[in-house]
Amino acid sequence: MSSREPQVLLPGATLGILGGGQLGAMFAVAARRMGYRVEAISDVADCPAARFCDRVHVGDYADTGFLGQAAAGLDVVTFEFENVPAAAGRLLADRLPVRPHPDVLFTTQDRVREKAFLVRHGFACAPHRVVRSRAELDAAIAAVGLPAVLKTAAFGYDGKGQAKLTVPADVAVAWERLGGTAAEPRELVLEGWIDFDCEISVVAARGRDGAVAAFAPSRNAHANHILDVSSVPAGLSDAVRDEATATACQVLEALAVVGVACVEFFATRSGRVLVNEIAPRTHNSGHLTIEACETSQFEQQVRAVCGLPLGSPRPLAPAAMANLLGDCWFAADAGSPVEPDWAAALAVPGVRLHLYGKTEPRVGRKMGHLTAVAASADEAIARVVEARRRARRG
């Protein structure tokens, strides 16, 4: 950090977002409400963030000239998704502050590096082996056992690049699909199957002064490997809740994060808490913080990257969030997309609608989400699930 770099970026400064998706859009809403200018750096012009940013720089993340031009008017840059080259972040970091530092992105966007970080710092995670050949896969299975999950090291999210291995016959099929070619084998990670009680996540922020503030853990239910519903409180024992929260804070400290990150966990039936993945950005499971907490994850991101004091993450009420995938646009008997019945969805008491402005609905694509606050997490879940059911026509 340069001694000439201001300790605090006050409203009026220009914040850059690397990526133009919905997380960038919600960051821009929070930042502009606080008086900042926001510019996105995206490889797509018609992106969700474009609706809320003062400017969108469109180009190739690998184009150093483009990135240099985009950086010219910015005071700081943060990430809204991790599937960008770490080299792009490092090039920007040579010109201005990038928060979290691109080294964080480099570690977390690759499962091999991420697992090595977790092991090196003593964070509990699933038993695993790195696999670079069919022989190494067979040796890994002998060590880890079945069932297990085979995952690509890079560019895997929402279940992409994964295969569950239950019986020996699954191994050849999974290797054929994920292993690459003999000339260009793909680096993979084999993880032992965890008999978990539930999946949870903790979104936390770390400021420039090292202060850390964590949101309450959320309980996450998935459908087809994509987050379906998140809820708070998560219905955890005090011990599990406290361990997950403490571990998330320790992960941010070990990575020296300045900004927001999310740590996803398996909570096992025996009461253990195992780190599954780290996302160096705001997170889908944290969307409910917009309505449910004193400070949303997006305002917290603004505060952290600008060097402002972190806000209180205290929950105001039990809440739930349900994702709206492109599936909601396709009625059972329709081959083409049909606009969901938003009026019917919003007739459910306490439900809020967030649409991302994506023009093309596709099955499995995140198009928006619904949130609700209620007297209990179960009631909030019931409301968002019912609202989503009403929205889908046919």
C-alpha positions in Angstrom: 0.0 0.0 0.0 1.5 3.3 -1.0 1.9 5.9 1.7 0.3 8.4 -0.8 -2.9 6.3 -0.9 -5.7 8.0 1.1 -6.8 6.1 4.2 -10.4 6.7 3.4 -12.2 7.1 0.0 -15.1 9.5 0.7 -18.3 9.8 -1.3 -17.6 11.4 -4.6 -14.8 8.9 -5.3 -15.1 6.5 -8.3 -15.3 2.8 -7.5 -14.6 0.2 -10.1 -16.2 -3.3 -10.3 -14.4 -6.1 -12.1 -17.3 -7.9 -13.7 -20.8 -6.7 -14.6 -23.2 -9.3 -13.2 -26.0 -9.0 -10.6 -23.5 -8.8 -7.7 -21.9 -5.8 -9.3 -25.4 -4.3 -9.9 -26.3 -4.5 -6.2 -22.9 -3.2 -5.2 -23.5 -0.2 -7.5 -26.9 0.5 -6.0 -25.4 0.6 -2.5 -22.5 2.7 -3.6 -24.5 5.3 -5.5 -26.9 5.6 -2.6 -23.9 6.6 -0.5 -22.7 9.2 -3.0 -20.0 7.3 -4.9 -19.6 7.0 -8.7 -19.4 3.5 -10.0 -17.8 2.1 -13.2 -17.9 -1.5 -14.2 -15.3 -3.4 -16.2 -17.0 -6.1 -18.2 -16.6 -8.2 -21.3 -20.4 -7.8 -22.0 -22.1 -4.5 -22.7 -25.6 -5.5 -21.8 -24.9 -6.6 -18.3 -27.0 -6.2 -15.1 -24.5 -3.7 -13.6 -24.9 -1.4 -16.7 -28.4 -0.4 -15.4 -26.9 1.2 -12.2 -23.3 2.2 -13.1 -22.2 5.7 -14.2 -20.1 4.0 -16.9 -19.3 0.5 -18.3 -16.0 -0.3 -19.8 -16.4 -3.1 -22.3 -13.5 -5.2 -23.5 -11.4 -8.3 -23.1 -10.1 -9.1 -19.5 -6.9 -10.2 -21.1 -6.3 -6.9 -23.0 -3.8 -4.9 -21.0 -4.4 -1.8 -23.0 -8.2 -1.9 -22.3 -7.6 -2.5 -18.6 -5.2 0.3 -18.3 -7.7 2.7 -20.0 -10.5 1.5 -17.7 -8.3 2.1 -14.6 -7.5 5.6 -15.5 -10.4 7.3 -13.7 -10.9 4.9 -10.9 -9.9 5.2 -7.2 -10.3 1.6 -6.2 -11.4 -1.7 -7.8 -13.3 -4.7 -6.3 -14.5 -8.0 -7.6 -18.0 -9.1 -8.3 -17.1 -12.6 -9.6 -14.0 -14.7 -9.6 -13.9 -16.2 -13.1 -11.7 -13.5 -14.4 -7.9 -13.9 -14.9 -6.0 -13.1 -11.8 -3.5 -11.4 -14.1 -6.2 -8.8 -14.9 -6.5 -8.0 -11.2 -2.7 -7.8 -10.8 -2.4 -5.4 -13.8 -5.0 -3.2 -12.2 -3.2 -3.5 -8.8 -0.1 -2.0 -10.4 -2.2 1.2 -11.1 -4.6 1.5 -8.1 -5.8 -0.3 -5.0 -7.6 -3.6 -5.8 -9.6 -5.0 -2.9 -9.5 -7.8 -2.1 -5.9 -8.1 -3.5 -5.6 -10.2 -6.6 -3.6 -12.7 -4.7 -6.9 -13.6 -2.9 -8.5 -14.2 -6.2 -5.6 -16.3 -7.4 -5.9 -18.6 -4.3 -9.7 -19.0 -4.3 -10.4 -19.4 -8.0 -8.6 -22.7 -8.1 -9.6 -25.6 -5.9 -6.0 -27.0 -5.7 -4.6 -23.7 -4.5 -7.7 -23.2 -2.2 -7.3 -26.6 -0.6 -3.6 -26.1 -0.1 -4.3 -22.8 1.6 -6.9 -24.5 3.9 -4.6 -27.3 4.9 -1.6 -25.0 5.4 -3.6 -22.8 7.8 -5.2 -25.7 9.6 -8.8 -25.2 8.5 -10.8 -28.4 8.5 -12.1 -29.5 5.1 -13.1 -32.7 3.3 -10.4 -35.3 2.7 -9.1 -34.8 -0.8 -6.5 -35.6 -3.4 -5.2 -33.7 -6.4 -5.6 -35.7 -9.6 -3.8 -35.2 -12.9 -4.1 -38.6 -14.6 -6.3 -41.7 -14.5 -3.7 -43.5 -12.5 -3.7 -40.7 -9.9 -7.5 -40.8 -9.8 -7.4 -44.6 -9.1 -4.9 -44.0 -6.3 -7.0 -41.1 -4.9 -10.1 -43.3 -4.8 -8.1 -46.0 -3.0 -7.0 -43.4 -0.4 -10.3 -41.4 -0.1 -12.8 -44.1 -0.8 -16.3 -44.0 -2.4 -18.6 -42.2 -2.5 -16.6 -39.2 -3.5 -16.9 -36.1 -5.8 -14.6 -35.4 -8.7 -14.3 -31.6 -9.4 -12.4 -29.5 -11.9 -9.8 -27.4 -10.2 -10.9 -24.2 -12.0 -14.1 -22.6 -13.3 -16.5 -24.8 -11.5 -19.6 -23.3 -9.8 -23.3 -24.1 -9.4 -22.4 -27.8 -9.8 -20.6 -27.3 -13.1 -17.4 -29.4 -13.6 -18.4 -32.0 -10.9 -19.3 -35.6 -10.9 -20.4 -37.8 -8.0 -18.7 -41.2 -7.9 -20.8 -43.8 -6.0 -19.6 -47.1 -7.5 -16.5 -48.1 -9.4 -18.4 -48.0 -12.7 -18.8 -44.2 -12.3 -15.1 -43.6 -12.4 -14.5 -44.2 -16.1 -17.5 -42.0 -17.1 -16.4 -39.2 -14.8 -12.8 -39.3 -16.1 -14.0 -39.3 -19.7 -16.1 -36.2 -19.0 -13.8 -34.2 -16.8 -10.3 -35.5 -17.3 -9.4 -33.7 -20.5 -7.2 -35.4 -23.0 -3.9 -37.3 -22.9 -2.2 -34.4 -24.5 -3.9 -31.8 -22.2 -5.0 -33.5 -19.0 -7.2 -31.3 -16.7 -6.2 -30.8 -13.1 -8.9 -32.2 -10.8 -9.6 -32.6 -7.1 -11.2 -35.7 -5.7 -13.1 -35.0 -2.4 -14.4 -37.6 0.0 -18.2 -37.5 0.3 -19.4 -35.7 3.4 -22.5 -37.0 5.2 -23.5 -33.5 6.2 -26.5 -32.4 8.2 -26.8 -29.1 6.3 -24.9 -26.6 4.2 -24.3 -23.2 5.6 -22.4 -20.1 4.7 -21.0 -17.1 6.5 -20.5 -13.8 4.7 -18.0 -11.5 6.4 -16.2 -8.2 5.8 -12.7 -7.2 6.7 -11.7 -3.5 6.7 -8.4 -1.9 6.0 -7.7 -1.6 9.7 -8.2 -5.4 10.1 -11.6 -5.2 11.8 -13.8 -8.1 10.9 -17.7 -8.2 11.0 -19.6 -11.4 10.1 -23.2 -11.8 9.2 -25.2 -14.6 10.9 -24.7 -18.0 9.2 -27.3 -18.8 6.6 -28.7 -22.3 6.0 -28.6 -23.1 2.3 -30.7 -25.6 0.4 -29.7 -26.5 -3.1 -31.6 -27.9 -6.1 -29.6 -29.4 -9.0 -26.4 -28.1 -7.5 -27.7 -24.5 -7.6 -28.6 -22.5 -4.4 -32.3 -22.6 -4.1 -33.3 -21.1 -0.7 -31.2 -19.5 2.1 -32.5 -18.6 5.5 -31.5 -16.9 8.8 -31.4 -17.9 11.6 -30.0 -21.2 10.4 -31.2 -23.4 13.2 -27.7 -24.4 14.4 -26.4 -25.3 17.8 -24.5 -22.5 19.5 -21.3 -24.5 19.0 -21.7 -25.0 15.3 -22.8 -21.4 14.8 -19.9 -20.0 16.8 -17.3 -22.3 15.1 -18.5 -21.4 11.6 -18.5 -17.7 12.4 -15.0 -17.8 14.0 -13.6 -19.9 11.1 -14.9 -17.5 8.5 -13.3 -14.5 10.3 -10.0 -16.4 10.5 -10.1 -17.3 6.8 -10.5 -13.6 5.9 -7.6 -12.7 8.2 -5.4 -15.5 6.8 -6.1 -14.3 3.3 -5.7 -10.6 4.4 -9.0 -9.8 2.7 -10.0 -6.2 2.5 -13.5 -6.3 1.3 -16.2 -9.0 1.6 -15.9 -12.8 1.2 -18.1 -15.8 1.8 -17.0 -19.1 3.4 -19.3 -22.0 2.6 -19.3 -25.0 5.1 -20.6 -28.5 5.5 -22.1 -28.9 9.0 -21.8 -32.7 9.7 -24.2 -34.8 11.7 -21.4 -35.2 14.3 -21.2 -31.5 14.9 -18.1 -30.8 12.8 -17.8 -27.7 10.6 -15.8 -28.2 7.4 -14.9 -25.5 4.9 -16.2 -26.3 1.4 -15.4 -23.2 -0.7 -14.3 -19.6 -0.4 -15.8 -16.9 -2.6 -13.8 -13.6 -2.5 -16.9 -11.4 -3.0 -20.4 -10.9 -2.0 -22.5 -14.1 -2.2 -25.9 -15.3 -3.3 -26.7 -16.5 0.2 -26.2 -13.0 1.5 -28.9 -11.3 -0.7 -31.3 -11.5 2.2 -29.1 -9.0 4.1 -30.6 -6.2 2.0 -33.9 -6.4 3.9 -32.9 -8.4 7.0 -29.8 -6.7 8.4 -28.7 -3.3 9.7 -26.1 -3.2 7.0 -26.4 -5.2 3.7 -23.5 -7.2 2.4 -23.2 -4.7 -0.5 -23.0 -1.6 1.7 -20.5 -3.5 3.8 -18.4 -4.1 0.7 -18.5 -0.4 -0.1 -17.4 0.4 3.4 -14.6 -2.1 3.5 -13.0 -1.2 0.1 -13.3 2.5 0.8 -11.7 2.3 4.3 -14.8 3.3 6.1 -15.8 1.8 9.5 -17.7 -1.4 8.9 -21.5 -1.4 9.6 -23.3 -3.6 12.0 -24.3 -7.0 10.5 -27.0 -7.5 13.1 -30.1 -9.3 11.8 -33.3 -7.3 12.2 -35.6 -10.3 11.7 -35.7 -13.9 10.5 -35.5 -13.9 6.7 -35.3 -16.1 3.6 -34.2 -15.8 0.0 -35.4 -17.9 -2.9 -33.6 -17.8 -6.2 -35.5 -17.1 -9.4 -34.0 -19.2 -12.2 -34.8 -19.1 -15.8 -37.0 -22.1 -15.2 -39.7 -19.8 -13.8 -40.1 -18.3 -17.3 -41.0 -21.7 -18.9 -44.5 -23.0 -18.1 -44.9 -26.8 -18.2 -46.7 -26.8 -21.6 -44.8 -23.9 -23.2 -41.7 -24.2 -25.4 -40.9 -20.4 -25.3 -40.5 -18.2 -22.3 -43.5 -16.6 -20.6 -43.2 -13.7 -18.2 -43.9 -14.9 -14.7 -46.9 -13.6 -12.8 -45.2 -11.1 -10.5 -48.4 -9.6 -9.2 -49.4 -13.1 -7.9 -46.0 -13.5 -6.3 -46.1 -10.1 -4.6 -49.5 -10.8 -3.2 -47.7 -13.0 -0.6 -47.3 -10.8 2.5 -43.8 -9.5 3.1 -42.3 -10.7 -0.1 -39.8 -8.5 -2.1 -38.8 -9.0 -5.7 -35.3 -8.4 -7.1 -34.9 -8.9 -10.9 -31.4 -8.6 -12.4 -32.4 -7.2 -15.8 -31.1 -10.2 -17.8 -32.8 -10.2 -21.2 -32.7 -13.9 -22.0 -34.1 -16.4 -19.5 -32.5 -19.8 -19.7 -33.1 -22.9 -17.6 -30.6 -22.8 -14.6 -29.7 -19.1 -15.2 -30.1 -16.8 -12.2 -32.6 -14.1 -13.2 -33.5 -12.7 -9.8 -34.5 -13.6 -6.3 -37.3 -13.2 -3.8 -36.9 -12.3 -0.1 -39.1 -12.2 2.9 -38.8 -11.3 6.6 -41.2 -12.9 9.1 -41.6 -14.0 12.7 -39.5 -17.2 12.0 -37.2 -18.6 9.4 -39.7 -21.3 8.6 -42.4 -18.7 7.9 -40.0 -16.6 5.8 -39.1 -19.8 3.8 -42.8 -20.6 3.3 -43.5 -17.1 2.0 -40.7 -17.0 -0.7 -41.4 -20.6 -1.8 -45.1 -19.8 -2.1 -44.4 -16.6 -4.0 -42.2 -18.4 -6.4 -44.8 -21.0 -7.0 -47.4 -18.4 -7.7 -45.1 -16.6 -10.1 -44.7 -19.6 -12.4 -47.5 -19.8 -14.9 -49.1 -23.1 -16.0 
